[in-house]
Amino acid sequence: MNQDAFAAQCRDVVLRNDFNAFIEQCFNLLNPAQSYSHNWHIELVAQTLEACRKGDITRLIINMPPRSLKSVCVSVAWPAWILAHQPHKRIMAASYAQSLSEKHSLDCRTVMQSGWYRRLFPATQLSRAQNEKHKFITSQQGMRLATSVLGAATGEGGDILIADDIINPLQAMSRTSRDNMNGWFEHTFASRLNNKRQGCIVVVMQRLHCDDISGLLLRKGGWEHLCLPAIAPHTQHWVINGREWRVAKGDLLHPAREDAQLVERARQELGSAYFAAQYLQQPLSLDGGMVKLAWFARY
């Protein structure tokens, strides 16, 4: 065996067994004009999602700033990885809009139909009987279904449910919209689990409001919380793939992609309240500066 063939074989072994390397491969396939910029937080997300796939975590909330690769990791690469190793699994993924949800579904299907994926995981094959942009199934009756908030999910069930940005910034400012979406999540989407004990639900989003779905679920408790703000609020210690990783207070999440100058520009463009929510994952109460009728008395 020549050196190139041996290197390719080693690469295949890594891609079959290392979800972190698999994410990078997916990114390169879907973004050929961009350079992949690796960072420790991607390894941490990959490690945590692997714990979900193996059943060690069944309820997970991931809060990250915009453009931090959260959807590529959670909604695109992870379903493809799950079906590669467990082609019978049934996955439902939702976003605030059907078009966004279907975009993630198409990206996932592109990965699974690629030559390298089919070479690495020959046992996972997509069925010709159901191979649409919103839903595709495997020959072992696994599936990935894309839906949206308030979208039709009647009659469908999943072993793994993914809620990826189920509310956008404009909707988050409306109490009615928040209540509708939180109600949909709790009473419709979360009820779609095939197995309430062993099934897994993953919520991934940037924080938008104190009463968004992350805030609601965190107050209720029972959820594993992976919070990755753009600027570390305090010193943190992580164990990532057996290695200790220290993040000092004030460290940026991914300085190679968004340095201090760009983060400061985001603060100025968004304003302090939106920046605190979307970048720092610490939404502020917007009632604080408002004049309230209760403050006034009759004399």
N, C-alpha and C positions, 0 to 999 in steps of 0.2 A: 504494500500500500504506500503510495507516494505521500509527500507531506501535505499537499492540498487536500487530498481525500481524507487523510487522518484528521485534519483540522475541521473539515466539514462534518465528519462523523462526531467529533467532540462537541461541535456547536449544536448538532441535533440532540445529543444527550442532554445538554444544558437546557435547551428549549423545551424538552419533554418534561423536565423535572423542576425547573426554576421559573416560577410565575413572574418574578421581577424581569428576567430576561425575555420572557414571552411578551410582556407589556411593551418593552422596547421594540421588539420585532413587529408588533401590531402597529405601533406608532409610525415606524419607518414605512410600512406597507401603505398606510392610509395618508401619510404626509410626505411623499417623496421629495418635495421641494424644500422641506424644512429639516433642520438638524436636531436630532434628539438630544436634550440636555438632561442628563441624569441628576438625581438629587436624592438625599437620604429619605425625604418624606415619601417618595414613590415606593421605596423599599418597605417603609413602615406600613403604608396602605396595602401593599401586596401581601405582607406578612399577616395583617389583620384579616384580610379577605380570605386568605388560605385557612385561617382558624375558623371562619364562617363555613367554608366549604366542607371542612372536616367535622363540623358539628360542635366545635368547642365554644363558639359564640352563636347565639340564635337571634339576638336583637342588637343592632349596631347603628349608631349615628356617626357620620363623618361630616365634619364642618371644615371647609377649606375656602380660601379666597378664589375669586374667578380666575380662569385660565391657569389652573394648577394641575391640569390633567385628570381631574376627578372623573369626568364622564368617560374618557378613554379607559381609565383603570376599571371603573365599576360597571359601566353599562355596555362597554364594547368588549374589552379584553377578558373580563371576568366571566361573562356568560360563555364565551368561546372556550375558555379554559375549563370551566365546569363541564361542558358537554364533551370536551376532549377526553376527560378522565371518567366522567359519569354520563354517558350519552342517553341515559334514561331519565335524567333530571328534567323537571318542568319549571321554567323560569318565566315570570311575568315582570315586565319593566314599565314604569310609568313616568311621564314628565308632564309639565303643565300644558303642553300643546302636543297634539297628535303628530304634527309635522316634525317636531324635535324628537319625539319618541321613535318615530319611524326612521329618522336619520341615524340614530344610534343602532337601530335594528339592521339597517342596510350595511352600516360599517361592520357590525359583528358578522353578518352573512358574508361580506367580502373577505374577511379574515378566514372564515371557515371554508370558503370555496377556493382559497389560494392554494397554489401547488405545494408550498412548504408545509401548510397545515395538514393537507390530505396525506402528504408523505409521512409526517410525524405521527398522525393519529388516524391510521387507516380504518379503525373500527368505528369511527364516527362519520357517518354518511348522511347527507341531507336527503330527505324523501322527495321524490318528484310529485307525490300526491298533494303535498302542502308545502309550497316554497314561495311565499309571498313576502312583500316588504314589511308587513306588520306581524306576520307569523310564519315561522318555518319549523318543521319537525324533523327529527332524525329517524333513521330506520329502526331505532329501538324505542320509538314513541316519546323521546324527550322533545322539548320544544323551547322556543323563545318567542314570547308574545309581547308586542308593543301596544300599550294603551295610554290613555291620558286621563287627567283629572276630570271626573264626571263622565268619562268615556265608558263604553259598554264593556263590561267584564263578566256579565251574567253567564253562568254555565261553565266558566273557566276556573281552573284552580292551578296553584303552583307550589312547588317544593321550596322555591326561593323567590321572594318578592323584592324588587328594587324600586325605590322611589327616588328619582334623580331630578332635583330641581322641580318639585311639583307646584311651586308658586314663583311668579316672577316679581321683580321689585315693585312694579306698579300695582299689581294685585295685592301685594303684602300691605300696602297702605290702606286698604279697604277692609274694615272689620267684617263686612258681609262676605267678602271674598275669602278672607282667612277662615271664618267660621265654616263656610261651605267646603273649603278644601280640607280643613282639619276633620270635619265630619265625614267627608268622603273617605279619607284615609282610614279613620278609625272604624267606621261602620260598613264600608264596602270593600276597600282594597285589602286591609289587614285580615278580613274574614275569608279571603281567597286561599289561605294556606291549606294545603292538603292534610298536613299533620301539624296540629297546633303545638305539640310538644317539641318536635324535632325540626319543624320548618324554620326557615331563617328569613328575617326581614332586615333589609339594609336601607337606611335613609341617608342620602348624600346631598349636601346643599351648602351654599353660602348662607349665613344668617342674614335675615332681612328685617325681622321684627321680634320683639320680646314674645309675642304670641304666635309665632310661626310654628310649624309642626315640630321642629326640633325643640323649641321652648316648651311646648305642650308636653311632649314625651319625656323630656328631661325632668320636668316637675313631677310627673307621675312616677318616675323611677323604673328600674328594671332594664335599663338600656346601657350597653357598653358605649362609651363616648370617646371618639378619637377627634380631638380638636386641634387644628393646625393653623393658627393665625399667621398673618403675613409678618408680624413682629412679635417675638416671644415676650409674653408679659412677665415671665419669671424664668429662672433657671430650671431646665427640665432634663431628666435623664431617661433615655430610652434604651431598651435592649432590642436590637434589630439583627435578626439571624445570628444570634449568639454573641454579637458584639455590642459593647456599650457605646452609646452616642450621647454626647452632652451638648445641649443647646443653652447658651447663656442668655440672660435677660437682655432684650434689645436686639438679638440676632434676627436677621431676615430669614424667611422661610426658604427662599430660592434666589439668592442674590445673582446667580449667573443669568437668570431670566428677568428678574425684576430687582434692580439695585435700589439703593436708598433714594436716588434722584427720581426714579420712576414711581416708587412708593409714595414719595412726597407729592409728586404731581397728581397721583390718584387721590390723595387726601384733599388737595386743593380743588380738584374737579368735582369730586363727589360731595364734599362738605363733611363736617365732623361726624354727623349722625350716621350717614350712609357708609362712611369709611369705617366707623366703629363696628357696624354690623357686618358689612361684606368682607372687609379685610381683617379686622381684629376678632371677628366672631363674638363681639360683645354688643349686641343691639341695645341702644339707649331707649328709655321711655320718652316718647315724643310728647307726652303730656306735661313734661316738666316745666316748659317755658310758656305754657298757655294760661290765659286768664280764665279762672273758673268762677262761675256764678256763685258758688258756695262761699267764696271769699267775701262777698258783699253782704252787709247787713242793713236792715231798715232802722233808721233812727227817728 
